[in-house]
Amino acid sequence: MDKKKINNRPKTLKSRWRRQQYNGWLNGSAKESMHLEGKAADLKWPGFVKLSDNTNNFVKLAREMGFGGIGYYNRFIHVDIGRPRSWGL
């Protein structure tokens, strides 16, 4: 993967570790979220588009780095170190 193909704009970390109570307040969050163990992150960047070349290149790099879970959302992307899976496509 040519890392230069991934947009060079700064990434914003929207969420990483969460307390159980906060996780419960979030609409649609998994009851056993990887965020509860600090094993997940939600990221976004300027011009983020859910299904774009930039996002696809980011996902390829994340997979190469060992991230298993990839969640596609309208305003951000989720990565975690769990088993390989994806959702939200």
URVENNOR-V651521 format. One line per field, one symbol per residue. phi: phi as a letter, one per 20 degrees, with the letter a starting at -180 (. if undefined). psi: psi as a letter, one per 40 degrees, with the letter a starting at -180 (. if undefined). Layout:
phi=???
psi=???
//
This chain:
phi=.efffegeffedeebcfcfgffgffffnfffdgfffdmdbbdcbbgmgcgdcfgfffffgffffeofeecdecfdacdcbefffabbnf
psi=hhddehieiiihhdibiiiddddddhheihdfieddeffiihiiihehhdgiddddddddddddeehdhhhhideiihiifaihiiie.
//
